[in-house]
Amino acid sequence: MVKCSTMAEVRREIDRIDRELVTLLAERQTYIEQAGVIKGERTAVRDEARIEDVVRKVLAEADRAGLSRAIAEPLWRLLIEKSIEHEFDVFDARPKKNVSSAS
């Protein structure tokens, strides 16, 4: 962490962190997209137990890192919801399997 003495320095550091966050979120998105391809059923896209597991882990890490839970929890819940929306889009865009009828 850089100790800043001006608002210009604060803004420069926030902008740097934002660039890093975008890179990490883009990487996270690639795994969301892979999940959308791998999952066999559309109903598997939304997994309430997994959502709560992710939030629990994030809050534990937030506590360790000194990130306010009031920031971490709503931010990750929104991230999860938007990720689920994206995963549904990926799932729905998959090529449909042909179901051949018996003759």
The first five atom37 places (N, CA, C, CB, O) and aatype in JSON, in Angstrom:
{
  "aatype": [12, 19, 11, 4, 15, 16, 12, 0, 6, 19, 1, 1, 6, 9, 3, 1, 9, 3, 1, 6, 10, 19, 16, 10, 10, 0, 6, 1, 5, 16, 18, 9, 6, 5, 0, 7, 19, 9, 11, 7, 6, 1, 16, 0, 19, 1, 3, 6, 0, 1, 9, 6, 3, 19, 19, 1, 11, 19, 10, 0, 6, 0, 3, 1, 0, 7, 10, 15, 1, 0, 9, 0, 6, 14, 10, 17, 1, 10, 10, 9, 6, 11, 15, 9, 6, 8, 6, 13, 3, 19, 13, 3, 0, 1, 14, 11, 11, 2, 19, 15, 15, 0, 15],
  "atom_mask": [
    [1, 1, 1, 1, 1],
    [1, 1, 1, 1, 1],
    [1, 1, 1, 1, 1],
    [1, 1, 1, 1, 1],
    [1, 1, 1, 1, 1],
    [1, 1, 1, 1, 1],
    [1, 1, 1, 1, 1],
    [1, 1, 1, 1, 1],
    [1, 1, 1, 1, 1],
    [1, 1, 1, 1, 1],
    [1, 1, 1, 1, 1],
    [1, 1, 1, 1, 1],
    [1, 1, 1, 1, 1],
    [1, 1, 1, 1, 1],
    [1, 1, 1, 1, 1],
    [1, 1, 1, 1, 1],
    [1, 1, 1, 1, 1],
    [1, 1, 1, 1, 1],
    [1, 1, 1, 1, 1],
    [1, 1, 1, 1, 1],
    [1, 1, 1, 1, 1],
    [1, 1, 1, 1, 1],
    [1, 1, 1, 1, 1],
    [1, 1, 1, 1, 1],
    [1, 1, 1, 1, 1],
    [1, 1, 1, 1, 1],
    [1, 1, 1, 1, 1],
    [1, 1, 1, 1, 1],
    [1, 1, 1, 1, 1],
    [1, 1, 1, 1, 1],
    [1, 1, 1, 1, 1],
    [1, 1, 1, 1, 1],
    [1, 1, 1, 1, 1],
    [1, 1, 1, 1, 1],
    [1, 1, 1, 1, 1],
    [1, 1, 1, 0, 1],
    [1, 1, 1, 1, 1],
    [1, 1, 1, 1, 1],
    [1, 1, 1, 1, 1],
    [1, 1, 1, 0, 1],
    [1, 1, 1, 1, 1],
    [1, 1, 1, 1, 1],
    [1, 1, 1, 1, 1],
    [1, 1, 1, 1, 1],
    [1, 1, 1, 1, 1],
    [1, 1, 1, 1, 1],
    [1, 1, 1, 1, 1],
    [1, 1, 1, 1, 1],
    [1, 1, 1, 1, 1],
    [1, 1, 1, 1, 1],
    [1, 1, 1, 1, 1],
    [1, 1, 1, 1, 1],
    [1, 1, 1, 1, 1],
    [1, 1, 1, 1, 1],
    [1, 1, 1, 1, 1],
    [1, 1, 1, 1, 1],
    [1, 1, 1, 1, 1],
    [1, 1, 1, 1, 1],
    [1, 1, 1, 1, 1],
    [1, 1, 1, 1, 1],
    [1, 1, 1, 1, 1],
    [1, 1, 1, 1, 1],
    [1, 1, 1, 1, 1],
    [1, 1, 1, 1, 1],
    [1, 1, 1, 1, 1],
    [1, 1, 1, 0, 1],
    [1, 1, 1, 1, 1],
    [1, 1, 1, 1, 1],
    [1, 1, 1, 1, 1],
    [1, 1, 1, 1, 1],
    [1, 1, 1, 1, 1],
    [1, 1, 1, 1, 1],
    [1, 1, 1, 1, 1],
    [1, 1, 1, 1, 1],
    [1, 1, 1, 1, 1],
    [1, 1, 1, 1, 1],
    [1, 1, 1, 1, 1],
    [1, 1, 1, 1, 1],
    [1, 1, 1, 1, 1],
    [1, 1, 1, 1, 1],
    [1, 1, 1, 1, 1],
    [1, 1, 1, 1, 1],
    [1, 1, 1, 1, 1],
    [1, 1, 1, 1, 1],
    [1, 1, 1, 1, 1],
    [1, 1, 1, 1, 1],
    [1, 1, 1, 1, 1],
    [1, 1, 1, 1, 1],
    [1, 1, 1, 1, 1],
    [1, 1, 1, 1, 1],
    [1, 1, 1, 1, 1],
    [1, 1, 1, 1, 1],
    [1, 1, 1, 1, 1],
    [1, 1, 1, 1, 1],
    [1, 1, 1, 1, 1],
    [1, 1, 1, 1, 1],
    [1, 1, 1, 1, 1],
    [1, 1, 1, 1, 1],
    [1, 1, 1, 1, 1],
    [1, 1, 1, 1, 1],
    [1, 1, 1, 1, 1],
    [1, 1, 1, 1, 1],
    [1, 1, 1, 1, 1]
  ],
  "atom_positions": [
    [[0.84, -1.18, 0.0], [0.0, 0.0, 0.0], [0.88, 1.24, 0.0], [-0.96, 0.0, 1.22], [1.88, 1.32, 0.72]],
    [[0.5, 2.19, -0.82], [1.22, 3.45, -0.94], [0.57, 4.47, -0.01], [1.22, 3.96, -2.42], [-0.65, 4.6, 0.01]],
    [[1.37, 5.19, 0.76], [0.86, 6.27, 1.6], [0.74, 7.51, 0.73], [1.79, 6.52, 2.85], [1.73, 8.02, 0.2]],
    [[-0.48, 8.0, 0.58], [-0.73, 9.15, -0.3], [-0.85, 10.43, 0.52], [-2.02, 8.92, -1.13], [-1.33, 10.42, 1.66]],
    [[-0.42, 11.52, -0.08], [-0.54, 12.81, 0.59], [-1.37, 13.8, -0.22], [0.84, 13.39, 0.85], [-1.65, 14.91, 0.24]],
    [[-1.77, 13.39, -1.43], [-2.62, 14.26, -2.26], [-3.76, 13.43, -2.85], [-1.79, 14.93, -3.4], [-3.68, 12.2, -2.95]],
    [[-4.8, 14.13, -3.23], [-5.92, 13.44, -3.88], [-5.5, 12.87, -5.23], [-7.1, 14.4, -4.07], [-6.01, 11.83, -5.63]],
    [[-4.58, 13.52, -5.92], [-4.1, 12.99, -7.2], [-3.43, 11.63, -6.99], [-3.1, 13.98, -7.86], [-3.62, 10.73, -7.8]],
    [[-2.68, 11.48, -5.92], [-2.04, 10.2, -5.61], [-3.09, 9.14, -5.26], [-1.04, 10.36, -4.46], [-3.0, 8.0, -5.7]],
    [[-4.07, 9.53, -4.46], [-5.16, 8.61, -4.1], [-5.86, 8.13, -5.36], [-6.17, 9.3, -3.13], [-6.09, 6.93, -5.52]],
    [[-6.2, 9.04, -6.23], [-6.91, 8.69, -7.46], [-6.06, 7.81, -8.37], [-7.34, 9.95, -8.22], [-6.57, 6.87, -8.98]],
    [[-4.78, 8.1, -8.45], [-3.88, 7.28, -9.27], [-3.87, 5.84, -8.74], [-2.45, 7.87, -9.27], [-3.92, 4.89, -9.53]],
    [[-3.8, 5.67, -7.44], [-3.76, 4.32, -6.85], [-5.1, 3.61, -7.02], [-3.4, 4.4, -5.36], [-5.13, 2.41, -7.29]],
    [[-6.2, 4.33, -6.87], [-7.52, 3.72, -7.09], [-7.65, 3.28, -8.55], [-8.66, 4.72, -6.73], [-8.15, 2.19, -8.82]],
    [[-7.21, 4.11, -9.47], [-7.27, 3.75, -10.89], [-6.41, 2.51, -11.17], [-6.79, 4.93, -11.77], [-6.82, 1.64, -11.95]],
    [[-5.26, 2.42, -10.55], [-4.38, 1.24, -10.71], [-5.09, -0.01, -10.2], [-3.04, 1.44, -9.96], [-5.1, -1.04, -10.87]],
    [[-5.68, 0.09, -9.03], [-6.39, -1.06, -8.46], [-7.58, -1.44, -9.33], [-6.87, -0.74, -7.02], [-7.84, -2.62, -9.55]],
    [[-8.31, -0.44, -9.84], [-9.45, -0.73, -10.72], [-9.0, -1.51, -11.95], [-10.15, 0.58, -11.14], [-9.69, -2.44, -12.38]],
    [[-7.86, -1.14, -12.53], [-7.36, -1.89, -13.69], [-7.06, -3.34, -13.31], [-6.08, -1.22, -14.26], [-7.36, -4.26, -14.08]],
    [[-6.47, -3.55, -12.15], [-6.19, -4.91, -11.69], [-7.48, -5.69, -11.44], [-5.33, -4.88, -10.4], [-7.57, -6.87, -11.78]],
    [[-8.47, -5.03, -10.85], [-9.75, -5.68, -10.59], [-10.43, -6.1, -11.9], [-10.67, -4.75, -9.8], [-10.99, -7.19, -11.99]],
    [[-10.39, -5.23, -12.89], [-10.99, -5.57, -14.2], [-10.31, -6.81, -14.77], [-10.86, -4.37, -15.19], [-10.99, -7.7, -15.28]],
    [[-9.01, -6.88, -14.69], [-8.29, -8.05, -15.2], [-8.71, -9.31, -14.45], [-6.77, -7.84, -15.08], [-8.94, -10.35, -15.07]],
    [[-8.8, -9.23, -13.13], [-9.22, -10.39, -12.35], [-10.67, -10.78, -12.62], [-9.03, -10.11, -10.86], [-10.99, -11.96, -12.69]],
    [[-11.53, -9.79, -12.77], [-12.94, -10.09, -13.06], [-13.1, -10.7, -14.45], [-13.79, -8.82, -12.96], [-13.94, -11.58, -14.65]],
    [[-12.29, -10.26, -15.4], [-12.33, -10.87, -16.73], [-11.89, -12.32, -16.65], [-11.43, -10.08, -17.72], [-12.47, -13.18, -17.32]],
    [[-10.88, -12.61, -15.85], [-10.45, -13.99, -15.67], [-11.56, -14.81, -15.01], [-9.15, -14.04, -14.82], [-11.83, -15.94, -15.42]],
    [[-12.2, -14.25, -13.98], [-13.31, -14.93, -13.31], [-14.42, -15.24, -14.31], [-13.85, -14.08, -12.14], [-15.02, -16.32, -14.28]],
    [[-14.69, -14.28, -15.19], [-15.74, -14.46, -16.2], [-15.44, -15.66, -17.1], [-15.89, -13.19, -17.05], [-16.36, -16.37, -17.5]],
    [[-14.17, -15.89, -17.43], [-13.85, -17.04, -18.29], [-14.25, -18.35, -17.62], [-12.35, -17.05, -18.63], [-14.65, -19.3, -18.3]],
    [[-14.15, -18.41, -16.29], [-14.56, -19.63, -15.59], [-16.07, -19.74, -15.52], [-13.97, -19.65, -14.17], [-16.62, -20.85, -15.57]],
    [[-16.75, -18.62, -15.41], [-18.21, -18.62, -15.47], [-18.66, -19.16, -16.83], [-18.78, -17.18, -15.23], [-19.59, -19.96, -16.91]],
    [[-17.99, -18.72, -17.88], [-18.33, -19.18, -19.23], [-18.06, -20.67, -19.39], [-17.53, -18.38, -20.29], [-18.84, -21.38, -20.02]],
    [[-16.96, -21.15, -18.82], [-16.68, -22.59, -18.88], [-17.77, -23.38, -18.15], [-15.3, -22.9, -18.27], [-18.18, -24.44, -18.61]],
    [[-18.22, -22.85, -17.01], [-19.3, -23.52, -16.28], [-20.56, -23.59, -17.12], [-19.58, -22.79, -14.95], [-21.27, -24.6, -17.1]],
    [[-20.85, -22.52, -17.85], [-22.03, -22.5, -18.71], [-21.97, -23.52, -19.82], [0.0, 0.0, 0.0], [-23.01, -23.96, -20.32]],
    [[-20.78, -23.9, -20.22], [-20.6, -24.93, -21.25], [-20.65, -26.33, -20.62], [-19.27, -24.73, -22.0], [-21.2, -27.26, -21.21]],
    [[-20.07, -26.47, -19.44], [-19.93, -27.78, -18.8], [-21.24, -28.29, -18.21], [-18.87, -27.71, -17.72], [-21.54, -29.48, -18.31]],
    [[-22.02, -27.41, -17.59], [-23.23, -27.86, -16.89], [-24.19, -28.51, -17.86], [-23.91, -26.68, -16.17], [-24.43, -28.01, -18.96]],
    [[-24.75, -29.62, -17.44], [-25.62, -30.4, -18.31], [-27.05, -29.91, -18.36], [0.0, 0.0, 0.0], [-27.75, -30.11, -19.35]],
    [[-27.5, -29.28, -17.3], [-28.9, -28.84, -17.22], [-28.94, -27.35, -16.9], [-29.68, -29.64, -16.16], [-28.14, -26.85, -16.11]],
    [[-29.89, -26.65, -17.51], [-30.05, -25.22, -17.26], [-30.33, -24.95, -15.79], [-31.16, -24.64, -18.13], [-29.91, -23.93, -15.25]],
    [[-31.06, -25.86, -15.14], [-31.39, -25.68, -13.72], [-30.15, -25.72, -12.83], [-32.37, -26.75, -13.27], [-30.2, -25.27, -11.68]],
    [[-29.05, -26.23, -13.34], [-27.81, -26.3, -12.55], [-27.06, -24.97, -12.54], [-26.9, -27.39, -13.11], [-26.13, -24.79, -11.76]],
    [[-27.47, -24.03, -13.38], [-26.76, -22.75, -13.45], [-26.87, -22.0, -12.11], [-27.32, -21.87, -14.6], [-25.87, -21.49, -11.61]],
    [[-28.05, -21.95, -11.56], [-28.24, -21.27, -10.27], [-28.16, -22.33, -9.17], [-29.62, -20.5, -10.2], [-28.98, -23.24, -9.12]],
    [[-27.18, -22.2, -8.31], [-26.93, -23.16, -7.24], [-26.88, -22.39, -5.92], [-25.6, -23.98, -7.48], [-25.85, -21.82, -5.56]],
    [[-27.99, -22.4, -5.21], [-28.1, -21.59, -3.98], [-27.05, -21.98, -2.94], [-29.5, -21.75, -3.37], [-26.49, -21.12, -2.27]],
    [[-26.78, -23.27, -2.81], [-25.77, -23.7, -1.84], [-24.4, -23.14, -2.21], [-25.71, -25.24, -1.75], [-23.64, -22.71, -1.34]],
    [[-24.08, -23.16, -3.5], [-22.79, -22.62, -3.95], [-22.73, -21.11, -3.73], [-22.56, -22.95, -5.45], [-21.68, -20.58, -3.35]],
    [[-23.83, -20.41, -3.96], [-23.86, -18.97, -3.73], [-23.5, -18.67, -2.28], [-25.25, -18.39, -4.07], [-22.63, -17.83, -2.01]],
    [[-24.15, -19.34, -1.36], [-23.89, -19.09, 0.06], [-22.47, -19.52, 0.45], [-24.91, -19.84, 0.92], [-21.86, -18.89, 1.32]],
    [[-21.95, -20.57, -0.17], [-20.57, -21.0, 0.08], [-19.59, -19.91, -0.36], [-20.28, -22.32, -0.65], [-18.65, -19.59, 0.36]],
    [[-19.81, -19.36, -1.54], [-18.94, -18.3, -2.06], [-18.99, -17.08, -1.13], [-19.35, -17.9, -3.49], [-17.95, -16.53, -0.78]],
    [[-20.19, -16.67, -0.74], [-20.32, -15.49, 0.13], [-19.63, -15.74, 1.47], [-21.81, -15.15, 0.35], [-18.96, -14.86, 2.0]],
    [[-19.81, -16.92, 2.02], [-19.17, -17.26, 3.3], [-17.65, -17.16, 3.18], [-19.58, -18.68, 3.75], [-16.99, -16.6, 4.06]],
    [[-17.09, -17.71, 2.1], [-15.64, -17.65, 1.9], [-15.16, -16.22, 1.68], [-15.25, -18.52, 0.71], [-14.11, -15.83, 2.19]],
    [[-15.93, -15.45, 0.93], [-15.57, -14.05, 0.68], [-15.57, -13.26, 1.99], [-16.54, -13.41, -0.34], [-14.66, -12.47, 2.23]],
    [[-16.57, -13.47, 2.82], [-16.64, -12.74, 4.08], [-15.48, -13.12, 5.0], [-17.97, -13.0, 4.78], [-14.94, -12.26, 5.71]],
    [[-15.1, -14.38, 5.01], [-13.94, -14.8, 5.81], [-12.68, -14.12, 5.31], [-13.77, -16.34, 5.78], [-11.86, -13.65, 6.1]],
    [[-12.52, -14.06, 3.99], [-11.34, -13.39, 3.41], [-11.41, -11.89, 3.65], [-11.24, -13.69, 1.9], [-10.38, -11.26, 3.9]],
    [[-12.59, -11.31, 3.57], [-12.76, -9.88, 3.85], [-12.32, -9.57, 5.28], [-14.23, -9.44, 3.63], [-11.64, -8.58, 5.52]],
    [[-12.72, -10.42, 6.21], [-12.31, -10.23, 7.6], [-10.79, -10.26, 7.73], [-12.95, -11.31, 8.5], [-10.2, -9.43, 8.42]],
    [[-10.15, -11.22, 7.07], [-8.69, -11.34, 7.13], [-8.0, -10.13, 6.5], [-8.23, -12.62, 6.44], [-6.98, -9.66, 6.99]],
    [[-8.58, -9.64, 5.39], [-7.94, -8.56, 4.64], [-8.3, -7.17, 5.14], [-8.32, -8.68, 3.18], [-7.68, -6.18, 4.74]],
    [[-9.29, -7.07, 6.02], [-9.7, -5.77, 6.52], [-10.71, -5.06, 5.62], [0.0, 0.0, 0.0], [-10.85, -3.84, 5.69]],
    [[-11.4, -5.82, 4.77], [-12.45, -5.25, 3.93], [-13.76, -5.29, 4.69], [-12.56, -6.01, 2.57], [-14.14, -6.33, 5.23]],
    [[-14.45, -4.19, 4.72], [-15.73, -4.11, 5.42], [-16.71, -5.13, 4.84], [-16.31, -2.68, 5.32], [-16.86, -5.24, 3.63]],
    [[-17.38, -5.86, 5.73], [-18.42, -6.79, 5.29], [-19.57, -6.02, 4.62], [-18.96, -7.61, 6.49], [-20.24, -6.56, 3.74]],
    [[-19.78, -4.78, 5.02], [-20.84, -3.95, 4.43], [-20.54, -3.62, 2.97], [-21.02, -2.65, 5.23], [-21.45, -3.3, 2.21]],
    [[-19.29, -3.7, 2.58], [-18.91, -3.55, 1.18], [-18.85, -4.92, 0.52], [-17.54, -2.82, 1.05], [-19.4, -5.11, -0.56]],
    [[-18.19, -5.87, 1.16], [-17.93, -7.17, 0.55], [-19.2, -7.95, 0.21], [-17.07, -8.01, 1.47], [-19.36, -8.41, -0.92]],
    [[-20.1, -8.08, 1.16], [-21.25, -8.95, 0.91], [-22.16, -8.45, -0.21], [-22.06, -9.1, 2.16], [-22.46, -9.22, -1.12]],
    [[-22.62, -7.2, -0.18], [-23.49, -6.78, -1.29], [-22.77, -6.76, -2.63], [-24.07, -5.41, -1.01], [-23.37, -7.04, -3.66]],
    [[-21.49, -6.42, -2.61], [-20.72, -6.4, -3.85], [-20.64, -7.8, -4.46], [-19.31, -5.85, -3.6], [-20.85, -7.97, -5.66]],
    [[-20.33, -8.81, -3.62], [-20.22, -10.17, -4.15], [-21.57, -10.74, -4.53], [-19.54, -11.07, -3.15], [-21.67, -11.5, -5.49]],
    [[-22.6, -10.41, -3.79], [-23.93, -10.91, -4.17], [-24.33, -10.35, -5.54], [-24.99, -10.53, -3.11], [-24.92, -11.07, -6.35]],
    [[-24.02, -9.09, -5.8], [-24.29, -8.52, -7.12], [-23.41, -9.18, -8.17], [-24.06, -6.99, -7.11], [-23.89, -9.52, -9.26]],
    [[-22.13, -9.37, -7.87], [-21.23, -10.05, -8.8], [-21.74, -11.45, -9.13], [-19.8, -10.13, -8.2], [-21.73, -11.87, -10.29]],
    [[-22.19, -12.16, -8.13], [-22.71, -13.52, -8.33], [-23.96, -13.46, -9.22], [-23.04, -14.2, -6.97], [-24.08, -14.25, -10.15]],
    [[-24.89, -12.56, -8.94], [-26.11, -12.47, -9.74], [-25.8, -12.14, -11.19], [-27.06, -11.42, -9.16], [-26.38, -12.74, -12.1]],
    [[-24.91, -11.2, -11.42], [-24.54, -10.85, -12.79], [-23.79, -11.99, -13.46], [-23.68, -9.57, -12.81], [-23.94, -12.21, -14.67]],
    [[-23.01, -12.72, -12.7], [-22.32, -13.89, -13.25], [-23.3, -14.98, -13.64], [-21.31, -14.44, -12.24], [-23.13, -15.64, -14.67]],
    [[-24.32, -15.18, -12.82], [-25.35, -16.17, -13.13], [-26.1, -15.76, -14.4], [-26.35, -16.32, -11.94], [-26.36, -16.6, -15.26]],
    [[-26.44, -14.49, -14.52], [-27.09, -14.01, -15.75], [-26.22, -14.31, -16.97], [-27.38, -12.48, -15.65], [-26.71, -14.78, -18.0]],
    [[-24.93, -14.04, -16.85], [-24.01, -14.29, -17.96], [-23.91, -15.79, -18.25], [-22.6, -13.72, -17.64], [-23.88, -16.21, -19.41]],
    [[-23.87, -16.58, -17.2], [-23.78, -18.03, -17.39], [-25.05, -18.55, -18.08], [-23.58, -18.74, -16.03], [-24.95, -19.44, -18.93]],
    [[-26.21, -18.03, -17.74], [-27.44, -18.41, -18.44], [-27.32, -18.07, -19.92], [-28.68, -17.7, -17.82], [-27.71, -18.87, -20.78]],
    [[-26.79, -16.89, -20.23], [-26.61, -16.51, -21.64], [-25.7, -17.49, -22.36], [-26.04, -15.09, -21.74], [-25.98, -17.9, -23.49]],
    [[-24.61, -17.86, -21.71], [-23.67, -18.82, -22.31], [-24.35, -20.17, -22.48], [-22.4, -18.97, -21.44], [-24.24, -20.8, -23.54]],
    [[-25.06, -20.62, -21.45], [-25.75, -21.91, -21.52], [-26.75, -21.91, -22.67], [-26.46, -22.22, -20.19], [-26.81, -22.85, -23.45]],
    [[-27.54, -20.84, -22.76], [-28.59, -20.76, -23.78], [-28.03, -20.64, -25.2], [-29.5, -19.58, -23.49], [-28.71, -20.99, -26.16]],
    [[-26.81, -20.14, -25.32], [-26.19, -19.98, -26.64], [-25.5, -21.26, -27.13], [-25.18, -18.84, -26.6], [-25.04, -21.32, -28.27]],
    [[-25.42, -22.26, -26.27], [-24.77, -23.51, -26.69], [-25.54, -24.13, -27.84], [-24.67, -24.5, -25.51], [-26.76, -24.0, -27.93]],
    [[-24.82, -24.81, -28.71], [-25.52, -25.55, -29.78], [-26.47, -26.56, -29.14], [-24.51, -26.26, -30.74], [-26.12, -27.27, -28.2]],
    [[-27.66, -26.61, -29.68], [-28.66, -27.56, -29.16], [-28.32, -28.96, -29.69], [-30.12, -27.14, -29.59], [-27.98, -29.16, -30.85]],
    [[-28.44, -29.92, -28.76], [-28.2, -31.32, -29.16], [-29.43, -31.83, -29.9], [-27.89, -32.22, -27.92], [-30.57, -31.58, -29.5]],
    [[-29.17, -32.53, -30.97], [-30.27, -33.12, -31.73], [-30.78, -34.35, -31.01], [-29.84, -33.47, -33.15], [-30.01, -35.23, -30.63]],
    [[-32.06, -34.4, -30.84], [-32.7, -35.56, -30.24], [-33.35, -36.31, -31.38], [-33.74, -35.15, -29.11], [-34.36, -35.86, -31.92]],
    [[-32.79, -37.43, -31.73], [-33.35, -38.18, -32.86], [-34.54, -39.0, -32.38], [-32.27, -39.11, -33.5], [-34.5, -39.61, -31.31]],
    [[-35.6, -39.0, -33.18], [-36.79, -39.73, -32.83], [-36.69, -41.17, -33.33], [-38.03, -39.04, -33.4], [-36.06, -41.45, -34.35]],
    [[-37.31, -42.06, -32.59], [-37.3, -43.47, -32.98], [-38.2, -43.67, -34.2], [-37.76, -44.39, -31.8], [-39.28, -43.08, -34.28]],
    [[-37.76, -44.48, -35.13], [-38.55, -44.71, -36.36], [-39.45, -45.88, -36.2], [-37.65, -44.93, -37.55], [-40.19, -46.22, -37.12]]
  ]
}
